[in-house]
Amino acid sequence: MAINQSKPADAHATLQANPSALYLDVRSEAEFAAGHPTGAVNIPFAFVKSGQMQLNPDFVDVVEKVIPKDRKLVVGCLSGGRSQRACEMLEEVGFRDLTNVVGGYGGQRDSAGALIVAGWKEEGLPCDSTLGEAAYEAQRKKAGI
């Protein structure tokens, strides 16, 4: 099954039309804390270790334990790369309704740094910086990890 691709404005419309849909933000905890789509939950796909991105070894485990596999997921990161890989991993373990947010939260840029696809924030879509139950630590706790 192909993973749906959606720009931020279309992803927002999908979330509005499907109240049970969830925005899964796979950016780092620091990125998420600095601002995220309203209603999103944070489960990082990777962590920065020694200047390098390393896969979060608990990513799939936490997602599987806190989100039902039949729930509609809109998955975003900063520009759309990590979220695409996250969608691929989640599809492999049985998640069926996945949409990757192309442009993510901060926008997709070309090799020269020019904006190609505006991100969630640039589009002026609803943002929040509240953590609480949306934070990764809360998700880990729900998962029993």
KADA-V313541 format. One record per pair of residues at least 12 apart in sequence whose ideal C-beta (glycine too) atoms are under 7 Angstrom apart, sorted by sequence separation. I is the first residue (numbers start at 0). J is the second residue. If there is no record, write none. Layout:
<<I:J> <I:J>>
This chain:
<<24:36> <43:55> <74:86> <106:118> <28:41> <86:99> <105:118> <22:36> <44:58> <102:116> <104:118> <24:39> <28:43> <101:116> <102:117> <103:118> <104:119> <105:120> <106:121> <22:38> <24:40> <27:43> <42:58> <83:99> <102:118> <103:119> <104:120> <22:39> <23:40> <24:41> <25:42> <26:43> <82:99> <25:43> <82:100> <21:40> <23:42> <25:44> <27:46> <42:61> <27:47> <42:62> <79:99> <79:100> <82:103> <72:94> <79:101> <74:97> <79:102> <72:96> <74:98> <78:102> <79:103> <68:93> <71:96> <72:97> <73:98> <74:99> <75:100> <78:103> <68:94> <69:95> <72:98> <74:100> <77:103> <62:89> <68:95> <73:100> <76:103> <77:104> <78:105> <75:103> <77:105> <78:106> <79:107> <59:88> <63:92> <75:104> <78:107> <78:108> <44:76> <59:92> <45:81> <44:81> <36:75> <44:84> <44:85> <75:119> <21:66> <30:77> <21:70> <23:72> <25:74> <26:76> <19:70> <20:71> <21:72> <22:73> <23:74> <24:75> <25:76> <26:77> <19:71> <20:73> <22:75> <17:71> <25:81> <25:82> <14:73> <13:73> <25:85> <10:73> <36:104> <35:104> <65:138> <65:141> <61:138> <65:142> <26:104> <61:139> <64:142> <64:143> <61:142> <60:142> <36:119> <61:144> <2:86> <60:144> <2:87> <13:98> <34:120> <57:144> <2:90> <10:98> <36:124> <37:125> <36:125> <37:126> <0:90> <10:100> <36:126> <37:127> <35:126> <34:126> <35:127> <41:133> <43:135> <5:98> <7:100> <40:133> <41:134> <42:135> <3:97> <34:128> <39:133> <41:135> <0:95> <2:97> <3:98> <4:99> <5:100> <6:101> <7:102> <33:128> <3:99> <5:101> <6:102> <32:128> <42:138> <2:99> <4:101> <41:138> <32:130> <40:138> <28:135> <6:116> <7:117> <7:118> <7:119> <11:124> <8:122> <7:122> <8:124> <7:124>>
